[in-house]
Amino acid sequence: MDWWDLLLEEMSAEAAAYEADGWETVELHPGDVTARDGSVEDLGLDVLVPDNEFAALETALSGGVDSYEVLRSTPGEYVAALLVVEITDPGRAVFVPVYYSRNDEAATGLLRAALEADELTLILRTLTDDRVELTLDRPELLVPNGT
């Protein structure tokens, strides 16, 4: 999965650029990313966050989110994206790499539902199910060509 390694390198470079501008950064290194279409479990993109990164994530997001952007690549079967979540006061940025398979029925169902609802939930959780949820109001940013 060379594309995943490239995405993580891009994340580190983006985080370094933010840090050079005086921002605090939190880089997440997911153990797994699973599309949940709501048929069995929660509806959303489920991101398994390592325990040692979760406390920093909670602290960074405790005051809410001001904005986010999505940097996306579309290598073959997989769509890989880097979400940059900004909290402008006090100047924090959280970097969340995610991916899904274009051939996964749950991902297809999730994205269809998200596009219809104009929102996608990002579930950031640990193995013990400590979680933070973010609602993204532009799910089309995670879909190649917005479709």
MODELLER restraints for C-alpha pairs under 7 A, 6 or more apart:
rsr = mdl.restraints
at = mdl.atoms
rsr.add(forms.Gaussian(group=physical.xy_distance, feature=features.Distance(at['CA:3:A'], at['CA:75:A']), mean=6.78, stdev=0.5))
rsr.add(forms.Gaussian(group=physical.xy_distance, feature=features.Distance(at['CA:11:A'], at['CA:82:A']), mean=6.98, stdev=0.5))
rsr.add(forms.Gaussian(group=physical.xy_distance, feature=features.Distance(at['CA:11:A'], at['CA:95:A']), mean=6.69, stdev=0.5))
rsr.add(forms.Gaussian(group=physical.xy_distance, feature=features.Distance(at['CA:15:A'], at['CA:25:A']), mean=6.22, stdev=0.5))
rsr.add(forms.Gaussian(group=physical.xy_distance, feature=features.Distance(at['CA:19:A'], at['CA:25:A']), mean=6.73, stdev=0.5))
rsr.add(forms.Gaussian(group=physical.xy_distance, feature=features.Distance(at['CA:23:A'], at['CA:91:A']), mean=4.96, stdev=0.5))
rsr.add(forms.Gaussian(group=physical.xy_distance, feature=features.Distance(at['CA:23:A'], at['CA:92:A']), mean=5.37, stdev=0.5))
rsr.add(forms.Gaussian(group=physical.xy_distance, feature=features.Distance(at['CA:23:A'], at['CA:93:A']), mean=6.85, stdev=0.5))
rsr.add(forms.Gaussian(group=physical.xy_distance, feature=features.Distance(at['CA:24:A'], at['CA:91:A']), mean=6.25, stdev=0.5))
rsr.add(forms.Gaussian(group=physical.xy_distance, feature=features.Distance(at['CA:24:A'], at['CA:92:A']), mean=4.65, stdev=0.5))
rsr.add(forms.Gaussian(group=physical.xy_distance, feature=features.Distance(at['CA:24:A'], at['CA:93:A']), mean=6.33, stdev=0.5))
rsr.add(forms.Gaussian(group=physical.xy_distance, feature=features.Distance(at['CA:25:A'], at['CA:92:A']), mean=5.65, stdev=0.5))
rsr.add(forms.Gaussian(group=physical.xy_distance, feature=features.Distance(at['CA:25:A'], at['CA:93:A']), mean=4.86, stdev=0.5))
rsr.add(forms.Gaussian(group=physical.xy_distance, feature=features.Distance(at['CA:25:A'], at['CA:94:A']), mean=5.78, stdev=0.5))
rsr.add(forms.Gaussian(group=physical.xy_distance, feature=features.Distance(at['CA:26:A'], at['CA:56:A']), mean=6.77, stdev=0.5))
rsr.add(forms.Gaussian(group=physical.xy_distance, feature=features.Distance(at['CA:26:A'], at['CA:57:A']), mean=6.67, stdev=0.5))
rsr.add(forms.Gaussian(group=physical.xy_distance, feature=features.Distance(at['CA:26:A'], at['CA:93:A']), mean=6.35, stdev=0.5))
rsr.add(forms.Gaussian(group=physical.xy_distance, feature=features.Distance(at['CA:26:A'], at['CA:94:A']), mean=4.71, stdev=0.5))
rsr.add(forms.Gaussian(group=physical.xy_distance, feature=features.Distance(at['CA:26:A'], at['CA:95:A']), mean=6.14, stdev=0.5))
rsr.add(forms.Gaussian(group=physical.xy_distance, feature=features.Distance(at['CA:27:A'], at['CA:94:A']), mean=6.04, stdev=0.5))
rsr.add(forms.Gaussian(group=physical.xy_distance, feature=features.Distance(at['CA:27:A'], at['CA:95:A']), mean=4.87, stdev=0.5))
rsr.add(forms.Gaussian(group=physical.xy_distance, feature=features.Distance(at['CA:27:A'], at['CA:96:A']), mean=6.72, stdev=0.5))
rsr.add(forms.Gaussian(group=physical.xy_distance, feature=features.Distance(at['CA:28:A'], at['CA:49:A']), mean=6.77, stdev=0.5))
rsr.add(forms.Gaussian(group=physical.xy_distance, feature=features.Distance(at['CA:28:A'], at['CA:53:A']), mean=6.57, stdev=0.5))
rsr.add(forms.Gaussian(group=physical.xy_distance, feature=features.Distance(at['CA:28:A'], at['CA:95:A']), mean=6.07, stdev=0.5))
rsr.add(forms.Gaussian(group=physical.xy_distance, feature=features.Distance(at['CA:28:A'], at['CA:96:A']), mean=5.49, stdev=0.5))
rsr.add(forms.Gaussian(group=physical.xy_distance, feature=features.Distance(at['CA:29:A'], at['CA:49:A']), mean=6.69, stdev=0.5))
rsr.add(forms.Gaussian(group=physical.xy_distance, feature=features.Distance(at['CA:30:A'], at['CA:47:A']), mean=6.21, stdev=0.5))
rsr.add(forms.Gaussian(group=physical.xy_distance, feature=features.Distance(at['CA:30:A'], at['CA:48:A']), mean=5.30, stdev=0.5))
rsr.add(forms.Gaussian(group=physical.xy_distance, feature=features.Distance(at['CA:30:A'], at['CA:49:A']), mean=4.93, stdev=0.5))
rsr.add(forms.Gaussian(group=physical.xy_distance, feature=features.Distance(at['CA:30:A'], at['CA:50:A']), mean=6.61, stdev=0.5))
rsr.add(forms.Gaussian(group=physical.xy_distance, feature=features.Distance(at['CA:31:A'], at['CA:48:A']), mean=5.40, stdev=0.5))
rsr.add(forms.Gaussian(group=physical.xy_distance, feature=features.Distance(at['CA:31:A'], at['CA:49:A']), mean=6.30, stdev=0.5))
rsr.add(forms.Gaussian(group=physical.xy_distance, feature=features.Distance(at['CA:31:A'], at['CA:50:A']), mean=6.78, stdev=0.5))
rsr.add(forms.Gaussian(group=physical.xy_distance, feature=features.Distance(at['CA:32:A'], at['CA:47:A']), mean=6.09, stdev=0.5))
rsr.add(forms.Gaussian(group=physical.xy_distance, feature=features.Distance(at['CA:32:A'], at['CA:48:A']), mean=5.26, stdev=0.5))
rsr.add(forms.Gaussian(group=physical.xy_distance, feature=features.Distance(at['CA:33:A'], at['CA:45:A']), mean=6.95, stdev=0.5))
rsr.add(forms.Gaussian(group=physical.xy_distance, feature=features.Distance(at['CA:33:A'], at['CA:46:A']), mean=5.59, stdev=0.5))
rsr.add(forms.Gaussian(group=physical.xy_distance, feature=features.Distance(at['CA:33:A'], at['CA:47:A']), mean=4.57, stdev=0.5))
rsr.add(forms.Gaussian(group=physical.xy_distance, feature=features.Distance(at['CA:33:A'], at['CA:48:A']), mean=6.26, stdev=0.5))
rsr.add(forms.Gaussian(group=physical.xy_distance, feature=features.Distance(at['CA:33:A'], at['CA:98:A']), mean=6.26, stdev=0.5))
rsr.add(forms.Gaussian(group=physical.xy_distance, feature=features.Distance(at['CA:33:A'], at['CA:99:A']), mean=6.46, stdev=0.5))
rsr.add(forms.Gaussian(group=physical.xy_distance, feature=features.Distance(at['CA:34:A'], at['CA:45:A']), mean=5.91, stdev=0.5))
rsr.add(forms.Gaussian(group=physical.xy_distance, feature=features.Distance(at['CA:34:A'], at['CA:46:A']), mean=5.01, stdev=0.5))
rsr.add(forms.Gaussian(group=physical.xy_distance, feature=features.Distance(at['CA:34:A'], at['CA:47:A']), mean=6.56, stdev=0.5))
rsr.add(forms.Gaussian(group=physical.xy_distance, feature=features.Distance(at['CA:35:A'], at['CA:44:A']), mean=6.23, stdev=0.5))
rsr.add(forms.Gaussian(group=physical.xy_distance, feature=features.Distance(at['CA:35:A'], at['CA:45:A']), mean=4.70, stdev=0.5))
rsr.add(forms.Gaussian(group=physical.xy_distance, feature=features.Distance(at['CA:35:A'], at['CA:46:A']), mean=6.09, stdev=0.5))
rsr.add(forms.Gaussian(group=physical.xy_distance, feature=features.Distance(at['CA:35:A'], at['CA:100:A']), mean=6.88, stdev=0.5))
rsr.add(forms.Gaussian(group=physical.xy_distance, feature=features.Distance(at['CA:35:A'], at['CA:106:A']), mean=5.75, stdev=0.5))
rsr.add(forms.Gaussian(group=physical.xy_distance, feature=features.Distance(at['CA:35:A'], at['CA:107:A']), mean=4.89, stdev=0.5))
rsr.add(forms.Gaussian(group=physical.xy_distance, feature=features.Distance(at['CA:35:A'], at['CA:110:A']), mean=6.61, stdev=0.5))
rsr.add(forms.Gaussian(group=physical.xy_distance, feature=features.Distance(at['CA:36:A'], at['CA:42:A']), mean=6.01, stdev=0.5))
rsr.add(forms.Gaussian(group=physical.xy_distance, feature=features.Distance(at['CA:36:A'], at['CA:43:A']), mean=5.00, stdev=0.5))
rsr.add(forms.Gaussian(group=physical.xy_distance, feature=features.Distance(at['CA:36:A'], at['CA:44:A']), mean=5.16, stdev=0.5))
rsr.add(forms.Gaussian(group=physical.xy_distance, feature=features.Distance(at['CA:36:A'], at['CA:45:A']), mean=5.98, stdev=0.5))
rsr.add(forms.Gaussian(group=physical.xy_distance, feature=features.Distance(at['CA:36:A'], at['CA:46:A']), mean=6.77, stdev=0.5))
rsr.add(forms.Gaussian(group=physical.xy_distance, feature=features.Distance(at['CA:36:A'], at['CA:106:A']), mean=5.90, stdev=0.5))
rsr.add(forms.Gaussian(group=physical.xy_distance, feature=features.Distance(at['CA:36:A'], at['CA:107:A']), mean=6.91, stdev=0.5))
rsr.add(forms.Gaussian(group=physical.xy_distance, feature=features.Distance(at['CA:36:A'], at['CA:110:A']), mean=6.28, stdev=0.5))
rsr.add(forms.Gaussian(group=physical.xy_distance, feature=features.Distance(at['CA:37:A'], at['CA:43:A']), mean=5.02, stdev=0.5))
rsr.add(forms.Gaussian(group=physical.xy_distance, feature=features.Distance(at['CA:37:A'], at['CA:44:A']), mean=6.64, stdev=0.5))
rsr.add(forms.Gaussian(group=physical.xy_distance, feature=features.Distance(at['CA:37:A'], at['CA:106:A']), mean=5.04, stdev=0.5))
rsr.add(forms.Gaussian(group=physical.xy_distance, feature=features.Distance(at['CA:37:A'], at['CA:107:A']), mean=6.71, stdev=0.5))
rsr.add(forms.Gaussian(group=physical.xy_distance, feature=features.Distance(at['CA:37:A'], at['CA:109:A']), mean=5.38, stdev=0.5))
rsr.add(forms.Gaussian(group=physical.xy_distance, feature=features.Distance(at['CA:37:A'], at['CA:110:A']), mean=4.33, stdev=0.5))
rsr.add(forms.Gaussian(group=physical.xy_distance, feature=features.Distance(at['CA:43:A'], at['CA:110:A']), mean=6.81, stdev=0.5))
rsr.add(forms.Gaussian(group=physical.xy_distance, feature=features.Distance(at['CA:44:A'], at['CA:110:A']), mean=6.61, stdev=0.5))
rsr.add(forms.Gaussian(group=physical.xy_distance, feature=features.Distance(at['CA:44:A'], at['CA:120:A']), mean=6.04, stdev=0.5))
rsr.add(forms.Gaussian(group=physical.xy_distance, feature=features.Distance(at['CA:44:A'], at['CA:121:A']), mean=4.63, stdev=0.5))
rsr.add(forms.Gaussian(group=physical.xy_distance, feature=features.Distance(at['CA:44:A'], at['CA:122:A']), mean=5.69, stdev=0.5))
rsr.add(forms.Gaussian(group=physical.xy_distance, feature=features.Distance(at['CA:44:A'], at['CA:123:A']), mean=6.45, stdev=0.5))
rsr.add(forms.Gaussian(group=physical.xy_distance, feature=features.Distance(at['CA:45:A'], at['CA:121:A']), mean=6.31, stdev=0.5))
rsr.add(forms.Gaussian(group=physical.xy_distance, feature=features.Distance(at['CA:45:A'], at['CA:122:A']), mean=4.98, stdev=0.5))
rsr.add(forms.Gaussian(group=physical.xy_distance, feature=features.Distance(at['CA:45:A'], at['CA:123:A']), mean=5.92, stdev=0.5))
rsr.add(forms.Gaussian(group=physical.xy_distance, feature=features.Distance(at['CA:46:A'], at['CA:122:A']), mean=6.24, stdev=0.5))
rsr.add(forms.Gaussian(group=physical.xy_distance, feature=features.Distance(at['CA:46:A'], at['CA:123:A']), mean=4.67, stdev=0.5))
rsr.add(forms.Gaussian(group=physical.xy_distance, feature=features.Distance(at['CA:46:A'], at['CA:124:A']), mean=6.26, stdev=0.5))
rsr.add(forms.Gaussian(group=physical.xy_distance, feature=features.Distance(at['CA:47:A'], at['CA:123:A']), mean=5.85, stdev=0.5))
rsr.add(forms.Gaussian(group=physical.xy_distance, feature=features.Distance(at['CA:47:A'], at['CA:124:A']), mean=4.89, stdev=0.5))
rsr.add(forms.Gaussian(group=physical.xy_distance, feature=features.Distance(at['CA:47:A'], at['CA:125:A']), mean=6.24, stdev=0.5))
rsr.add(forms.Gaussian(group=physical.xy_distance, feature=features.Distance(at['CA:48:A'], at['CA:124:A']), mean=6.20, stdev=0.5))
rsr.add(forms.Gaussian(group=physical.xy_distance, feature=features.Distance(at['CA:48:A'], at['CA:125:A']), mean=5.24, stdev=0.5))
rsr.add(forms.Gaussian(group=physical.xy_distance, feature=features.Distance(at['CA:48:A'], at['CA:126:A']), mean=5.59, stdev=0.5))
rsr.add(forms.Gaussian(group=physical.xy_distance, feature=features.Distance(at['CA:48:A'], at['CA:127:A']), mean=6.96, stdev=0.5))
rsr.add(forms.Gaussian(group=physical.xy_distance, feature=features.Distance(at['CA:49:A'], at['CA:124:A']), mean=6.29, stdev=0.5))
rsr.add(forms.Gaussian(group=physical.xy_distance, feature=features.Distance(at['CA:49:A'], at['CA:125:A']), mean=5.54, stdev=0.5))
rsr.add(forms.Gaussian(group=physical.xy_distance, feature=features.Distance(at['CA:49:A'], at['CA:126:A']), mean=5.23, stdev=0.5))
rsr.add(forms.Gaussian(group=physical.xy_distance, feature=features.Distance(at['CA:50:A'], at['CA:126:A']), mean=6.22, stdev=0.5))
rsr.add(forms.Gaussian(group=physical.xy_distance, feature=features.Distance(at['CA:51:A'], at['CA:126:A']), mean=5.98, stdev=0.5))
rsr.add(forms.Gaussian(group=physical.xy_distance, feature=features.Distance(at['CA:60:A'], at['CA:92:A']), mean=6.48, stdev=0.5))
rsr.add(forms.Gaussian(group=physical.xy_distance, feature=features.Distance(at['CA:64:A'], at['CA:87:A']), mean=7.00, stdev=0.5))
rsr.add(forms.Gaussian(group=physical.xy_distance, feature=features.Distance(at['CA:65:A'], at['CA:85:A']), mean=6.89, stdev=0.5))
rsr.add(forms.Gaussian(group=physical.xy_distance, feature=features.Distance(at['CA:65:A'], at['CA:86:A']), mean=6.15, stdev=0.5))
rsr.add(forms.Gaussian(group=physical.xy_distance, feature=features.Distance(at['CA:65:A'], at['CA:87:A']), mean=5.16, stdev=0.5))
rsr.add(forms.Gaussian(group=physical.xy_distance, feature=features.Distance(at['CA:66:A'], at['CA:86:A']), mean=5.80, stdev=0.5))
rsr.add(forms.Gaussian(group=physical.xy_distance, feature=features.Distance(at['CA:66:A'], at['CA:87:A']), mean=5.17, stdev=0.5))
rsr.add(forms.Gaussian(group=physical.xy_distance, feature=features.Distance(at['CA:66:A'], at['CA:88:A']), mean=6.47, stdev=0.5))
rsr.add(forms.Gaussian(group=physical.xy_distance, feature=features.Distance(at['CA:67:A'], at['CA:85:A']), mean=6.08, stdev=0.5))
rsr.add(forms.Gaussian(group=physical.xy_distance, feature=features.Distance(at['CA:67:A'], at['CA:86:A']), mean=5.26, stdev=0.5))
rsr.add(forms.Gaussian(group=physical.xy_distance, feature=features.Distance(at['CA:68:A'], at['CA:83:A']), mean=6.82, stdev=0.5))
rsr.add(forms.Gaussian(group=physical.xy_distance, feature=features.Distance(at['CA:68:A'], at['CA:84:A']), mean=5.40, stdev=0.5))
rsr.add(forms.Gaussian(group=physical.xy_distance, feature=features.Distance(at['CA:68:A'], at['CA:85:A']), mean=4.31, stdev=0.5))
rsr.add(forms.Gaussian(group=physical.xy_distance, feature=features.Distance(at['CA:68:A'], at['CA:86:A']), mean=5.71, stdev=0.5))
rsr.add(forms.Gaussian(group=physical.xy_distance, feature=features.Distance(at['CA:69:A'], at['CA:83:A']), mean=5.81, stdev=0.5))
rsr.add(forms.Gaussian(group=physical.xy_distance, feature=features.Distance(at['CA:69:A'], at['CA:84:A']), mean=5.33, stdev=0.5))
rsr.add(forms.Gaussian(group=physical.xy_distance, feature=features.Distance(at['CA:69:A'], at['CA:85:A']), mean=6.72, stdev=0.5))
rsr.add(forms.Gaussian(group=physical.xy_distance, feature=features.Distance(at['CA:70:A'], at['CA:81:A']), mean=6.47, stdev=0.5))
rsr.add(forms.Gaussian(group=physical.xy_distance, feature=features.Distance(at['CA:70:A'], at['CA:82:A']), mean=5.63, stdev=0.5))
rsr.add(forms.Gaussian(group=physical.xy_distance, feature=features.Distance(at['CA:70:A'], at['CA:83:A']), mean=4.56, stdev=0.5))
rsr.add(forms.Gaussian(group=physical.xy_distance, feature=features.Distance(at['CA:70:A'], at['CA:84:A']), mean=6.32, stdev=0.5))
rsr.add(forms.Gaussian(group=physical.xy_distance, feature=features.Distance(at['CA:70:A'], at['CA:141:A']), mean=6.24, stdev=0.5))
rsr.add(forms.Gaussian(group=physical.xy_distance, feature=features.Distance(at['CA:71:A'], at['CA:81:A']), mean=5.62, stdev=0.5))
rsr.add(forms.Gaussian(group=physical.xy_distance, feature=features.Distance(at['CA:71:A'], at['CA:82:A']), mean=5.05, stdev=0.5))
rsr.add(forms.Gaussian(group=physical.xy_distance, feature=features.Distance(at['CA:71:A'], at['CA:83:A']), mean=6.41, stdev=0.5))
rsr.add(forms.Gaussian(group=physical.xy_distance, feature=features.Distance(at['CA:72:A'], at['CA:80:A']), mean=5.98, stdev=0.5))
rsr.add(forms.Gaussian(group=physical.xy_distance, feature=features.Distance(at['CA:72:A'], at['CA:81:A']), mean=4.17, stdev=0.5))
rsr.add(forms.Gaussian(group=physical.xy_distance, feature=features.Distance(at['CA:72:A'], at['CA:82:A']), mean=6.20, stdev=0.5))
rsr.add(forms.Gaussian(group=physical.xy_distance, feature=features.Distance(at['CA:73:A'], at['CA:79:A']), mean=6.26, stdev=0.5))
rsr.add(forms.Gaussian(group=physical.xy_distance, feature=features.Distance(at['CA:73:A'], at['CA:80:A']), mean=5.44, stdev=0.5))
rsr.add(forms.Gaussian(group=physical.xy_distance, feature=features.Distance(at['CA:73:A'], at['CA:81:A']), mean=6.09, stdev=0.5))
rsr.add(forms.Gaussian(group=physical.xy_distance, feature=features.Distance(at['CA:74:A'], at['CA:80:A']), mean=6.08, stdev=0.5))
rsr.add(forms.Gaussian(group=physical.xy_distance, feature=features.Distance(at['CA:74:A'], at['CA:144:A']), mean=6.94, stdev=0.5))
rsr.add(forms.Gaussian(group=physical.xy_distance, feature=features.Distance(at['CA:77:A'], at['CA:101:A']), mean=5.75, stdev=0.5))
rsr.add(forms.Gaussian(group=physical.xy_distance, feature=features.Distance(at['CA:77:A'], at['CA:102:A']), mean=5.52, stdev=0.5))
rsr.add(forms.Gaussian(group=physical.xy_distance, feature=features.Distance(at['CA:77:A'], at['CA:103:A']), mean=6.90, stdev=0.5))
rsr.add(forms.Gaussian(group=physical.xy_distance, feature=features.Distance(at['CA:78:A'], at['CA:99:A']), mean=6.63, stdev=0.5))
rsr.add(forms.Gaussian(group=physical.xy_distance, feature=features.Distance(at['CA:78:A'], at['CA:100:A']), mean=5.63, stdev=0.5))
rsr.add(forms.Gaussian(group=physical.xy_distance, feature=features.Distance(at['CA:78:A'], at['CA:101:A']), mean=4.44, stdev=0.5))
rsr.add(forms.Gaussian(group=physical.xy_distance, feature=features.Distance(at['CA:78:A'], at['CA:102:A']), mean=5.75, stdev=0.5))
rsr.add(forms.Gaussian(group=physical.xy_distance, feature=features.Distance(at['CA:79:A'], at['CA:99:A']), mean=5.42, stdev=0.5))
rsr.add(forms.Gaussian(group=physical.xy_distance, feature=features.Distance(at['CA:79:A'], at['CA:100:A']), mean=5.52, stdev=0.5))
rsr.add(forms.Gaussian(group=physical.xy_distance, feature=features.Distance(at['CA:79:A'], at['CA:101:A']), mean=6.32, stdev=0.5))
rsr.add(forms.Gaussian(group=physical.xy_distance, feature=features.Distance(at['CA:79:A'], at['CA:102:A']), mean=6.88, stdev=0.5))
rsr.add(forms.Gaussian(group=physical.xy_distance, feature=features.Distance(at['CA:80:A'], at['CA:98:A']), mean=5.81, stdev=0.5))
rsr.add(forms.Gaussian(group=physical.xy_distance, feature=features.Distance(at['CA:80:A'], at['CA:99:A']), mean=4.22, stdev=0.5))
rsr.add(forms.Gaussian(group=physical.xy_distance, feature=features.Distance(at['CA:80:A'], at['CA:100:A']), mean=6.76, stdev=0.5))
rsr.add(forms.Gaussian(group=physical.xy_distance, feature=features.Distance(at['CA:81:A'], at['CA:97:A']), mean=5.78, stdev=0.5))
rsr.add(forms.Gaussian(group=physical.xy_distance, feature=features.Distance(at['CA:81:A'], at['CA:98:A']), mean=5.34, stdev=0.5))
rsr.add(forms.Gaussian(group=physical.xy_distance, feature=features.Distance(at['CA:81:A'], at['CA:99:A']), mean=6.09, stdev=0.5))
rsr.add(forms.Gaussian(group=physical.xy_distance, feature=features.Distance(at['CA:81:A'], at['CA:142:A']), mean=6.88, stdev=0.5))
rsr.add(forms.Gaussian(group=physical.xy_distance, feature=features.Distance(at['CA:82:A'], at['CA:95:A']), mean=6.77, stdev=0.5))
rsr.add(forms.Gaussian(group=physical.xy_distance, feature=features.Distance(at['CA:82:A'], at['CA:96:A']), mean=5.68, stdev=0.5))
rsr.add(forms.Gaussian(group=physical.xy_distance, feature=features.Distance(at['CA:82:A'], at['CA:97:A']), mean=4.38, stdev=0.5))
rsr.add(forms.Gaussian(group=physical.xy_distance, feature=features.Distance(at['CA:82:A'], at['CA:98:A']), mean=6.30, stdev=0.5))
rsr.add(forms.Gaussian(group=physical.xy_distance, feature=features.Distance(at['CA:83:A'], at['CA:95:A']), mean=5.75, stdev=0.5))
rsr.add(forms.Gaussian(group=physical.xy_distance, feature=features.Distance(at['CA:83:A'], at['CA:96:A']), mean=5.00, stdev=0.5))
rsr.add(forms.Gaussian(group=physical.xy_distance, feature=features.Distance(at['CA:83:A'], at['CA:97:A']), mean=6.19, stdev=0.5))
rsr.add(forms.Gaussian(group=physical.xy_distance, feature=features.Distance(at['CA:84:A'], at['CA:93:A']), mean=6.51, stdev=0.5))
rsr.add(forms.Gaussian(group=physical.xy_distance, feature=features.Distance(at['CA:84:A'], at['CA:94:A']), mean=5.75, stdev=0.5))
rsr.add(forms.Gaussian(group=physical.xy_distance, feature=features.Distance(at['CA:84:A'], at['CA:95:A']), mean=4.77, stdev=0.5))
rsr.add(forms.Gaussian(group=physical.xy_distance, feature=features.Distance(at['CA:84:A'], at['CA:96:A']), mean=6.50, stdev=0.5))
rsr.add(forms.Gaussian(group=physical.xy_distance, feature=features.Distance(at['CA:85:A'], at['CA:93:A']), mean=5.46, stdev=0.5))
rsr.add(forms.Gaussian(group=physical.xy_distance, feature=features.Distance(at['CA:85:A'], at['CA:94:A']), mean=5.02, stdev=0.5))
rsr.add(forms.Gaussian(group=physical.xy_distance, feature=features.Distance(at['CA:85:A'], at['CA:95:A']), mean=6.45, stdev=0.5))
rsr.add(forms.Gaussian(group=physical.xy_distance, feature=features.Distance(at['CA:86:A'], at['CA:92:A']), mean=5.99, stdev=0.5))
rsr.add(forms.Gaussian(group=physical.xy_distance, feature=features.Distance(at['CA:86:A'], at['CA:93:A']), mean=4.55, stdev=0.5))
rsr.add(forms.Gaussian(group=physical.xy_distance, feature=features.Distance(at['CA:86:A'], at['CA:94:A']), mean=6.58, stdev=0.5))
rsr.add(forms.Gaussian(group=physical.xy_distance, feature=features.Distance(at['CA:87:A'], at['CA:93:A']), mean=6.13, stdev=0.5))
rsr.add(forms.Gaussian(group=physical.xy_distance, feature=features.Distance(at['CA:100:A'], at['CA:107:A']), mean=6.58, stdev=0.5))
rsr.add(forms.Gaussian(group=physical.xy_distance, feature=features.Distance(at['CA:101:A'], at['CA:107:A']), mean=6.96, stdev=0.5))
rsr.add(forms.Gaussian(group=physical.xy_distance, feature=features.Distance(at['CA:114:A'], at['CA:120:A']), mean=5.03, stdev=0.5))
rsr.add(forms.Gaussian(group=physical.xy_distance, feature=features.Distance(at['CA:114:A'], at['CA:139:A']), mean=6.17, stdev=0.5))
rsr.add(forms.Gaussian(group=physical.xy_distance, feature=features.Distance(at['CA:115:A'], at['CA:139:A']), mean=6.07, stdev=0.5))
rsr.add(forms.Gaussian(group=physical.xy_distance, feature=features.Distance(at['CA:115:A'], at['CA:140:A']), mean=6.44, stdev=0.5))
rsr.add(forms.Gaussian(group=physical.xy_distance, feature=features.Distance(at['CA:118:A'], at['CA:137:A']), mean=5.79, stdev=0.5))
rsr.add(forms.Gaussian(group=physical.xy_distance, feature=features.Distance(at['CA:118:A'], at['CA:138:A']), mean=6.26, stdev=0.5))
rsr.add(forms.Gaussian(group=physical.xy_distance, feature=features.Distance(at['CA:118:A'], at['CA:139:A']), mean=6.37, stdev=0.5))
rsr.add(forms.Gaussian(group=physical.xy_distance, feature=features.Distance(at['CA:119:A'], at['CA:135:A']), mean=6.38, stdev=0.5))
rsr.add(forms.Gaussian(group=physical.xy_distance, feature=features.Distance(at['CA:119:A'], at['CA:136:A']), mean=5.35, stdev=0.5))
rsr.add(forms.Gaussian(group=physical.xy_distance, feature=features.Distance(at['CA:119:A'], at['CA:137:A']), mean=4.40, stdev=0.5))
rsr.add(forms.Gaussian(group=physical.xy_distance, feature=features.Distance(at['CA:119:A'], at['CA:138:A']), mean=6.08, stdev=0.5))
rsr.add(forms.Gaussian(group=physical.xy_distance, feature=features.Distance(at['CA:119:A'], at['CA:139:A']), mean=5.58, stdev=0.5))
rsr.add(forms.Gaussian(group=physical.xy_distance, feature=features.Distance(at['CA:120:A'], at['CA:135:A']), mean=5.69, stdev=0.5))
rsr.add(forms.Gaussian(group=physical.xy_distance, feature=features.Distance(at['CA:120:A'], at['CA:136:A']), mean=5.10, stdev=0.5))
rsr.add(forms.Gaussian(group=physical.xy_distance, feature=features.Distance(at['CA:120:A'], at['CA:137:A']), mean=6.63, stdev=0.5))
rsr.add(forms.Gaussian(group=physical.xy_distance, feature=features.Distance(at['CA:120:A'], at['CA:139:A']), mean=5.54, stdev=0.5))
rsr.add(forms.Gaussian(group=physical.xy_distance, feature=features.Distance(at['CA:121:A'], at['CA:133:A']), mean=6.54, stdev=0.5))
rsr.add(forms.Gaussian(group=physical.xy_distance, feature=features.Distance(at['CA:121:A'], at['CA:134:A']), mean=5.64, stdev=0.5))
rsr.add(forms.Gaussian(group=physical.xy_distance, feature=features.Distance(at['CA:121:A'], at['CA:135:A']), mean=4.49, stdev=0.5))
rsr.add(forms.Gaussian(group=physical.xy_distance, feature=features.Distance(at['CA:121:A'], at['CA:136:A']), mean=6.10, stdev=0.5))
rsr.add(forms.Gaussian(group=physical.xy_distance, feature=features.Distance(at['CA:122:A'], at['CA:133:A']), mean=5.57, stdev=0.5))
rsr.add(forms.Gaussian(group=physical.xy_distance, feature=features.Distance(at['CA:122:A'], at['CA:134:A']), mean=5.04, stdev=0.5))
rsr.add(forms.Gaussian(group=physical.xy_distance, feature=features.Distance(at['CA:122:A'], at['CA:135:A']), mean=6.20, stdev=0.5))
rsr.add(forms.Gaussian(group=physical.xy_distance, feature=features.Distance(at['CA:123:A'], at['CA:131:A']), mean=6.80, stdev=0.5))
rsr.add(forms.Gaussian(group=physical.xy_distance, feature=features.Distance(at['CA:123:A'], at['CA:132:A']), mean=6.19, stdev=0.5))
rsr.add(forms.Gaussian(group=physical.xy_distance, feature=features.Distance(at['CA:123:A'], at['CA:133:A']), mean=4.64, stdev=0.5))
rsr.add(forms.Gaussian(group=physical.xy_distance, feature=features.Distance(at['CA:123:A'], at['CA:134:A']), mean=6.64, stdev=0.5))
rsr.add(forms.Gaussian(group=physical.xy_distance, feature=features.Distance(at['CA:124:A'], at['CA:131:A']), mean=5.50, stdev=0.5))
rsr.add(forms.Gaussian(group=physical.xy_distance, feature=features.Distance(at['CA:124:A'], at['CA:132:A']), mean=5.22, stdev=0.5))
rsr.add(forms.Gaussian(group=physical.xy_distance, feature=features.Distance(at['CA:124:A'], at['CA:133:A']), mean=5.98, stdev=0.5))
rsr.add(forms.Gaussian(group=physical.xy_distance, feature=features.Distance(at['CA:125:A'], at['CA:131:A']), mean=4.12, stdev=0.5))
rsr.add(forms.Gaussian(group=physical.xy_distance, feature=features.Distance(at['CA:125:A'], at['CA:132:A']), mean=6.38, stdev=0.5))
rsr.add(forms.Gaussian(group=physical.xy_distance, feature=features.Distance(at['CA:140:A'], at['CA:146:A']), mean=4.69, stdev=0.5))
rsr.add(forms.Gaussian(group=physical.xy_distance, feature=features.Distance(at['CA:140:A'], at['CA:147:A']), mean=6.99, stdev=0.5))
